[in-house]
Amino acid sequence: MITAFVMVHTVADHIPEAAQAIADLDGVDAVYSCAGDVDLIAVVKVREHEQLADVIAGGLSKVPGVLETDTHIAFRSYRSRDVEEGFAVGQG
């Protein structure tokens, strides 16, 4: 599974509508509204790299109210739960 985090700048008064339209796209796992440099962060999960173009360039960036996107592709996932479970192997 390929995971990408898409930073989304929107027209200020279109944030809720843009967020819902993005969340409704195939391949979008979640959309977060946030404070800071961007208005929304979309989590995109697809099986193949080519699908990123379909979801992001072909869909997400064309949602009304979206002004600009910046995509970051994840290489590896780290979670504290994974680390804790790794240390717990063989304990019982």
Secondary structure, DSSP 8 states (H G I E B T S, - for coil): -EEEEEEEEE-GGGHHHHHHHHHTSTTEEEEEE-SSS-SEEEEEEESSHHHHIIIIITTGGGSTTEEEEEEEE-S----HHHHHHHHHTT--
